[in-house]
Amino acid sequence: MDTRTVIKGIGHYVPPRRVTNFDLEKLMNTSDEWIRQRSGIVERRHVEPGVGTSDLAYEAAIRAIEDARIEPAEIEFIIAATLSPDHYFPGIGVQVQARLGLVPIGALDVRNQCSGFIYALSVADQYIRAGTFKKILLVAAEVQSTNLDYSDEGRDMAVLFGDGAGAVVLEPNTESDGRGIMTTCLFADGRHVQDLWLEKPSSKDKPCVTEELLRQKKFYPKMEGKNVFKNASERMPEAVRFALERSQLTVDDIDWLVPHQANDRISQMVAHGLRIPLEKVVRNIDRYGNTTAASIPIALDEIAKDGRLKRGDIVALTAFGSGFTWASAIIRW
Ligand SMILES: CC(C)(COP(=O)(O)OP(=O)(O)OC[C@H]1O[C@@H](n2cnc3c(N)ncnc32)[C@H](O)[C@@H]1OP(=O)(O)O)[C@@H](O)C(=O)NCCC(=O)NCCS
């Protein structure tokens, strides 16, 4: 059998400040009832001023490294997934690298939004299976709260997103027990760029930041909620079925389905589409909201640490987001 990539360590970090739906009621015309009914979200975490995505990423990274029982110096390569880097450039991978004292190993940033973790996992898997690296740190982190429109106009987005980070340490499986990543499947449809995007600043404008653009609220993310909902609900089950087929498995073989936590109604639709019982679907959006690239590793870490996830379990991951991009992966844990 080919070498498989295993998750040797996993960790997550969310900022301590809880923001409830009731807190948001004070900022905009929304209600706890509306948010719960439409999304399943009860609260989310927001960073304090001065805390950035690379800070959350670093915290998750050290937890994953500890969990892997290795020294940071053993890491050979870093992959970071985020849509909300501290700076327009460079990405956060280099910041995590420097804070871990890992100069001059390579640090790659992946920009695939909500699908970022699975896209990055796919890249890491290729490097490990090719023998290029033996230990890769993959970190996915987001700070959404500092760039949402907390007025009535932006309430569709503002209530959904939260801040957080998750990380994994990946290495080749040296045993012949079949554990590890069985497949990763990546998809995109660039005709939907404008359905979920942060339009400005844009390289097309000169100057790219103007008061007029600010007045038009062009620096806030926007989405066509219904279209995103429909596509997410359809593409994720399709992607899981594709990955199962490639792995010669069926839906019944799945022990845990970890969908990107976009909206609890979407997760339920994905479960329904796959005819998989809801007890097998990991859902924690009630506590964190949508943490974009970080949502899958946060959820995965929770079931790994609370004992639900057992060695040898079949785990299906799937995500959908801006681009549109979507993805799936099957792991024998
Ligand atoms: C955003 C979302 C929850 C809206 O749910 P919906 O059932 O489609 O609701 P609608 O769009 O029909 O909106 C109904 C009304 O609620 C209003 N509304 C929107 N956000 C609101 C909020 N936070 N509080 C109260 N009312 C709100 C709308 O303005 C609309 O009012 P109108 O009928 O007067 O125009 C849903 O579309 C969704 O989850 N989409 C996918 C989002 C997502 O997952 N994005 C990230 C993907 S990775």
The ligand as a Gaussian input file, in Angstrom:
#p B3LYP/6-31G(d) Opt

LIG

0 1
 C      -27.918000      34.254000       5.452000
 C      -29.042000      33.275000       5.660000
 C      -29.023000      32.736000       7.076000
 C      -30.363000      33.971000       5.416000
 O      -31.419000      33.060000       5.592000
 P      -32.657000      33.063000       4.596000
 O      -33.627000      32.081000       5.075000
 O      -32.110000      32.894000       3.221000
 O      -33.248000      34.474000       4.843000
 P      -33.644000      35.528000       3.730000
 O      -32.481000      35.831000       2.885000
 O      -34.893000      35.009000       3.102000
 O      -33.908000      36.792000       4.585000
 C      -35.134000      36.972000       5.180000
 C      -35.189000      38.350000       5.741000
 O      -34.348000      38.400000       6.889000
 C      -33.548000      39.557000       6.856000
 N      -32.302000      39.320000       7.568000
 C      -31.090000      39.043000       7.081000
 N      -30.203000      38.916000       8.081000
 C      -30.893000      39.132000       9.213000
 C      -30.522000      39.133000      10.572000
 N      -29.269000      38.880000      10.973000
 N      -31.477000      39.375000      11.482000
 C      -32.750000      39.611000      11.121000
 N      -33.153000      39.634000       9.840000
 C      -32.242000      39.387000       8.903000
 C      -33.358000      39.821000       5.391000
 O      -33.025000      41.177000       5.199000
 C      -34.689000      39.451000       4.824000
 O      -35.559000      40.541000       5.002000
 P      -36.626000      40.931000       3.849000
 O      -37.459000      39.707000       3.648000
 O      -37.340000      42.067000       4.474000
 O      -35.800000      41.291000       2.670000
 C      -28.951000      32.093000       4.654000
 O      -29.192000      32.534000       3.375000
 C      -27.618000      31.406000       4.700000
 O      -27.237000      30.825000       5.684000
 N      -26.888000      31.398000       3.566000
 C      -25.603000      30.747000       3.502000
 C      -24.629000      31.533000       4.286000
 C      -23.313000      30.876000       4.399000
 O      -23.238000      29.756000       4.801000
 N      -22.279000      31.598000       4.057000
 C      -20.964000      31.159000       4.188000
 C      -20.744000      30.001000       3.308000
 S      -19.217000      29.365000       3.600000

